[in-house]
Amino acid sequence: MVCAMLTMTLGNLSAYRQTNLKRLLAYSTIAHAGYLLAAIATMRSGASAVVLIYLAGYLVMNLGAFAVAAIVHANNGTETVAGLRGLWKQSPGLAIGFAVCVASLLGLPPFAGFVAKFQVFREVHSAASTSGGTLGTLTFLLFAVALLNAVLSVGYYLKLIRTVFLDEPSEAEATKPIAGAAVGFVVLLAVALTLLGLAWEPLAAAANAARLTP
């Protein structure tokens, strides 16, 4: 539990300092590893199913976010967050796809990231409610730190979305075309995140069927 709290806090605080998009997403990954550790730390029989649900959603949203970072780097020649400026004008489809991936990483409904984080928080809260003594206190602390970190991450995730939709690109960036196949790939991932968020029962059923049992 202590490792989970330290991991998510270190990841989120480090992400705030980054101007390089790939590094920001990498530190964000550390924070998400902390959420996964939080579920594992409860040692409950359902924790493995929660981890599987989280990993399924996180695979799609992170793949989309890093794909956009790679596309922007290849197209605009920069890995910085500033390279996202005005992506909405350069490629509306890519901008919307990236926004969905970021919103899912943040844990906003109706995307898969919301379902994933909700499952983790519910598992930790349930463990805290049924545990007593020092363990129960520590589990409640873990729950509070996880919620605080979820709020903490809002700042740098929304900065990415703001840069995409509100900041103005340079004239050279705005006129560079982006390959349709790359845009289609990210849009497809965004659609998958939306479908997983709206109809997650089959995923939950598959995770429960595959989970480790005592």
Sine and cosine of phi, psi and omega as CSV:
sin_phi,cos_phi,sin_psi,cos_psi,sin_omega,cos_omega
0.00,0.00,-0.65,0.76,0.04,-1.00
-0.90,0.44,-0.66,0.75,0.05,-1.00
-0.88,0.48,-0.64,0.76,0.01,-1.00
-0.89,0.46,-0.72,0.69,-0.01,-1.00
-0.90,0.44,-0.69,0.73,0.00,-1.00
-0.92,0.39,-0.65,0.76,-0.06,-1.00
-0.91,0.42,-0.76,0.65,-0.03,-1.00
-0.92,0.38,-0.58,0.81,-0.01,-1.00
-0.95,0.32,-0.70,0.72,0.03,-1.00
-0.88,0.47,-0.69,0.72,-0.01,-1.00
-0.88,0.48,-0.73,0.68,-0.04,-1.00
-0.93,0.36,-0.69,0.73,0.00,-1.00
-0.90,0.43,-0.61,0.79,0.01,-1.00
-0.94,0.35,-0.59,0.81,0.00,-1.00
-0.89,0.46,-0.55,0.83,-0.01,-1.00
-0.87,0.50,-0.50,0.87,-0.11,-0.99
-1.00,0.05,-0.12,0.99,-0.16,-0.99
-1.00,0.06,0.69,-0.72,0.18,-0.98
-0.96,-0.28,-0.23,0.97,0.07,-1.00
-1.00,0.06,0.83,-0.55,-0.11,-0.99
-0.88,0.47,-0.69,0.72,-0.03,-1.00
-0.91,0.41,-0.63,0.78,0.03,-1.00
-0.92,0.39,-0.63,0.78,0.04,-1.00
-0.86,0.51,-0.72,0.70,0.01,-1.00
-0.92,0.39,-0.54,0.84,0.03,-1.00
-0.92,0.40,-0.69,0.72,0.04,-1.00
-0.93,0.37,-0.54,0.84,0.12,-0.99
-0.87,0.49,-0.61,0.80,0.04,-1.00
-0.88,0.47,-0.63,0.78,0.04,-1.00
-0.88,0.47,-0.68,0.73,0.03,-1.00
-0.87,0.49,-0.68,0.74,0.01,-1.00
-0.92,0.40,-0.54,0.84,0.10,-1.00
-0.88,0.48,-0.56,0.83,0.06,-1.00
-0.90,0.43,-0.63,0.77,0.05,-1.00
-0.90,0.43,-0.65,0.76,0.05,-1.00
-0.89,0.46,-0.67,0.74,0.04,-1.00
-0.88,0.47,-0.56,0.83,0.01,-1.00
-0.88,0.48,-0.68,0.73,0.03,-1.00
-0.92,0.40,-0.69,0.72,-0.02,-1.00
-0.89,0.45,-0.61,0.79,-0.07,-1.00
-0.91,0.42,-0.35,0.94,0.00,-1.00
-0.94,0.35,-0.37,0.93,0.02,-1.00
0.86,0.51,0.45,0.89,0.03,-1.00
-1.00,-0.02,0.40,-0.92,-0.07,-1.00
-0.91,0.42,-0.47,0.88,-0.01,-1.00
-1.00,0.09,-0.07,1.00,-0.09,-1.00
-0.90,0.44,-0.59,0.81,-0.04,-1.00
-0.91,0.41,-0.57,0.82,0.05,-1.00
-0.92,0.38,-0.63,0.78,0.04,-1.00
-0.89,0.46,-0.67,0.74,0.02,-1.00
-0.88,0.47,-0.67,0.74,0.00,-1.00
-0.90,0.43,-0.67,0.75,0.03,-1.00
-0.89,0.45,-0.69,0.72,-0.01,-1.00
-0.89,0.45,-0.71,0.70,-0.03,-1.00
-0.90,0.43,-0.61,0.79,0.00,-1.00
-0.88,0.47,-0.73,0.68,0.02,-1.00
-0.94,0.35,-0.65,0.76,-0.07,-1.00
-0.92,0.39,-0.57,0.82,0.04,-1.00
-0.84,0.55,-0.72,0.70,-0.07,-1.00
-0.94,0.33,-0.75,0.67,-0.07,-1.00
-0.93,0.37,-0.60,0.80,-0.01,-1.00
-0.96,0.29,-0.60,0.80,0.06,-1.00
-0.87,0.49,-0.67,0.74,0.02,-1.00
-0.91,0.41,-0.69,0.72,-0.03,-1.00
-0.90,0.43,-0.71,0.71,0.01,-1.00
-0.94,0.34,-0.50,0.86,0.07,-1.00
-0.89,0.46,-0.68,0.74,0.02,-1.00
-0.91,0.42,-0.64,0.77,0.04,-1.00
-0.86,0.51,-0.66,0.75,0.01,-1.00
-0.94,0.35,-0.63,0.77,0.01,-1.00
-0.90,0.43,-0.70,0.71,0.01,-1.00
-0.90,0.43,-0.63,0.77,0.03,-1.00
-0.89,0.45,-0.71,0.71,-0.02,-1.00
-0.93,0.37,-0.56,0.83,-0.09,-1.00
-1.00,0.05,-0.68,0.74,-0.09,-1.00
-0.96,-0.27,-0.11,0.99,0.05,-1.00
0.96,0.29,0.42,0.91,0.01,-1.00
-0.60,-0.80,0.53,-0.85,0.06,-1.00
-0.96,-0.27,0.07,1.00,-0.07,-1.00
-0.98,0.18,0.32,-0.95,0.08,-1.00
-0.87,0.49,-0.54,0.84,0.01,-1.00
-0.88,0.48,-0.39,0.92,0.03,-1.00
-0.91,0.41,-0.25,0.97,0.03,-1.00
-1.00,0.10,-0.09,1.00,-0.08,-1.00
-0.81,0.59,0.82,-0.57,0.08,-1.00
0.90,0.43,0.41,0.91,0.02,-1.00
-0.85,0.53,-0.47,0.88,0.04,-1.00
-0.85,0.53,-0.63,0.78,0.00,-1.00
-0.98,0.19,-0.51,0.86,-0.02,-1.00
-0.96,0.27,-0.68,0.74,-0.01,-1.00
-0.40,-0.92,1.00,-0.09,-0.02,-1.00
-0.84,0.55,-0.63,0.78,-0.01,-1.00
-0.89,0.45,-0.70,0.71,0.02,-1.00
-0.91,0.41,-0.63,0.78,0.00,-1.00
-0.89,0.46,-0.70,0.71,0.00,-1.00
-0.92,0.39,-0.67,0.74,0.03,-1.00
-0.87,0.49,-0.68,0.73,0.02,-1.00
-0.91,0.42,-0.66,0.75,0.01,-1.00
-0.87,0.49,-0.63,0.78,0.03,-1.00
-0.90,0.43,-0.69,0.73,0.02,-1.00
-0.88,0.47,-0.68,0.73,0.00,-1.00
-0.93,0.38,-0.67,0.74,0.04,-1.00
-0.88,0.47,-0.58,0.81,0.05,-1.00
-0.94,0.35,-0.65,0.76,0.08,-1.00
-0.88,0.48,-0.60,0.80,0.03,-1.00
-0.94,0.34,-0.48,0.88,0.01,-1.00
0.99,-0.13,0.50,0.87,0.01,-1.00
-1.00,0.03,0.61,-0.79,0.12,-0.99
-0.96,0.27,0.43,-0.90,0.14,0.99
-0.98,-0.18,0.56,0.83,-0.15,-0.99
-1.00,-0.09,0.21,-0.98,-0.10,-0.99
-0.87,0.49,-0.53,0.85,0.00,-1.00
-0.88,0.48,-0.56,0.83,0.05,-1.00
-0.90,0.44,-0.73,0.69,0.02,-1.00
-0.87,0.50,-0.69,0.72,-0.03,-1.00
-0.88,0.47,-0.76,0.66,-0.01,-1.00
-0.93,0.37,-0.62,0.79,0.03,-1.00
-0.86,0.51,-0.67,0.74,0.01,-1.00
-0.89,0.45,-0.67,0.74,0.01,-1.00
-0.90,0.43,-0.75,0.66,-0.04,-1.00
-0.89,0.45,-0.64,0.77,0.01,-1.00
-0.90,0.43,-0.65,0.76,0.00,-1.00
-0.90,0.43,-0.70,0.71,-0.01,-1.00
-0.93,0.38,-0.68,0.74,0.01,-1.00
-0.90,0.44,-0.66,0.76,0.03,-1.00
-0.89,0.45,-0.65,0.76,0.03,-1.00
-0.91,0.42,-0.64,0.77,0.01,-1.00
-0.91,0.41,-0.61,0.79,-0.04,-1.00
-0.95,0.33,-0.45,0.89,-0.06,-1.00
-0.98,-0.21,-0.04,1.00,0.02,-1.00
-0.98,-0.20,0.47,-0.88,0.01,-1.00
-0.84,-0.54,0.12,-0.99,0.09,-1.00
0.90,0.43,-0.54,-0.84,-0.05,-1.00
-0.89,0.46,-0.63,0.78,0.00,-1.00
-0.89,0.45,-0.68,0.73,0.01,-1.00
-0.90,0.45,-0.66,0.75,0.03,-1.00
-0.89,0.45,-0.70,0.72,0.00,-1.00
-0.91,0.42,-0.61,0.80,0.01,-1.00
-0.93,0.36,-0.63,0.78,0.09,-1.00
-0.90,0.44,-0.61,0.80,0.05,-1.00
-0.90,0.44,-0.66,0.75,0.04,-1.00
-0.87,0.49,-0.68,0.73,0.02,-1.00
-0.88,0.47,-0.69,0.72,-0.01,-1.00
-0.91,0.41,-0.66,0.75,0.00,-1.00
-0.92,0.39,-0.62,0.79,0.03,-1.00
-0.90,0.44,-0.68,0.74,0.04,-1.00
-0.90,0.43,-0.68,0.73,0.01,-1.00
-0.88,0.48,-0.65,0.76,0.00,-1.00
-0.93,0.36,-0.56,0.83,0.06,-1.00
-0.88,0.47,-0.64,0.77,0.05,-1.00
-0.94,0.33,-0.64,0.77,-0.03,-1.00
-0.87,0.49,-0.58,0.82,-0.05,-1.00
-0.95,0.31,-0.26,0.96,-0.04,-1.00
-0.83,0.55,-0.66,0.76,-0.10,-1.00
-0.85,0.53,-0.79,0.61,-0.08,-1.00
-0.98,0.18,-0.44,0.90,0.07,-1.00
-0.95,0.32,-0.68,0.73,0.02,-1.00
-0.92,0.38,-0.47,0.88,0.07,-1.00
-0.88,0.48,-0.62,0.78,0.03,-1.00
-0.90,0.43,-0.71,0.70,-0.02,-1.00
-0.92,0.40,-0.64,0.77,0.04,-1.00
-0.88,0.48,-0.67,0.74,-0.01,-1.00
-0.89,0.46,-0.64,0.77,-0.02,-1.00
-0.91,0.41,-0.67,0.74,-0.17,-0.98
-0.98,-0.21,-0.42,0.91,-0.12,-0.99
-0.93,-0.36,-0.48,0.88,-0.02,-1.00
-0.98,0.18,0.55,-0.84,-0.03,-1.00
-1.00,0.03,0.72,-0.69,0.05,-1.00
-0.99,0.16,0.28,-0.96,0.15,-0.99
-0.95,0.30,0.31,-0.95,-0.03,-1.00
-0.87,0.49,-0.61,0.79,-0.01,-1.00
-0.92,0.40,-0.66,0.75,-0.01,-1.00
-0.92,0.38,-0.64,0.77,-0.09,-1.00
-0.92,0.39,-0.40,0.92,-0.08,-1.00
-0.99,-0.14,-0.10,0.99,-0.01,-1.00
-0.98,0.19,0.84,-0.54,0.01,-1.00
-0.97,0.26,0.49,-0.87,0.05,-1.00
-0.91,-0.41,0.71,-0.70,-0.08,-1.00
-0.84,0.55,0.70,-0.72,-0.02,-1.00
-0.88,0.47,-0.55,0.83,0.00,-1.00
-0.90,0.43,-0.64,0.77,0.02,-1.00
-0.91,0.42,-0.69,0.73,0.02,-1.00
-0.90,0.44,-0.70,0.71,0.00,-1.00
-0.87,0.49,-0.61,0.79,0.01,-1.00
-0.89,0.46,-0.72,0.69,-0.02,-1.00
-0.93,0.37,-0.65,0.76,0.03,-1.00
-0.89,0.46,-0.63,0.78,0.04,-1.00
-0.88,0.48,-0.67,0.74,0.05,-1.00
-0.91,0.42,-0.62,0.79,0.02,-1.00
-0.90,0.43,-0.64,0.77,0.06,-1.00
-0.89,0.45,-0.68,0.74,0.02,-1.00
-0.88,0.48,-0.66,0.75,0.02,-1.00
-0.89,0.45,-0.63,0.78,0.01,-1.00
-0.93,0.38,-0.70,0.72,0.00,-1.00
-0.91,0.42,-0.65,0.76,0.03,-1.00
-0.90,0.43,-0.54,0.84,0.02,-1.00
-0.97,0.26,-0.59,0.81,-0.03,-1.00
-0.99,0.14,-0.55,0.83,-0.04,-1.00
-0.75,-0.66,0.95,0.31,-0.10,-1.00
-1.00,-0.06,-0.05,1.00,-0.03,-1.00
-0.86,0.51,-0.68,0.73,0.05,-1.00
-0.87,0.49,-0.61,0.79,0.04,-1.00
-0.91,0.42,-0.69,0.73,0.03,-1.00
-0.89,0.45,-0.64,0.77,0.01,-1.00
-0.90,0.43,-0.67,0.74,0.03,-1.00
-0.91,0.42,-0.64,0.76,0.01,-1.00
-0.91,0.40,-0.65,0.76,0.02,-1.00
-0.92,0.40,-0.58,0.81,0.01,-1.00
-0.94,0.34,-0.51,0.86,-0.07,-1.00
-1.00,-0.08,-0.15,0.99,-0.13,-0.99
-0.93,0.36,0.36,-0.93,0.08,-1.00
-0.96,0.28,0.67,-0.74,0.02,-1.00
-0.89,-0.45,0.50,-0.87,-0.03,-1.00
-0.92,0.39,0.00,0.00,0.00,0.00
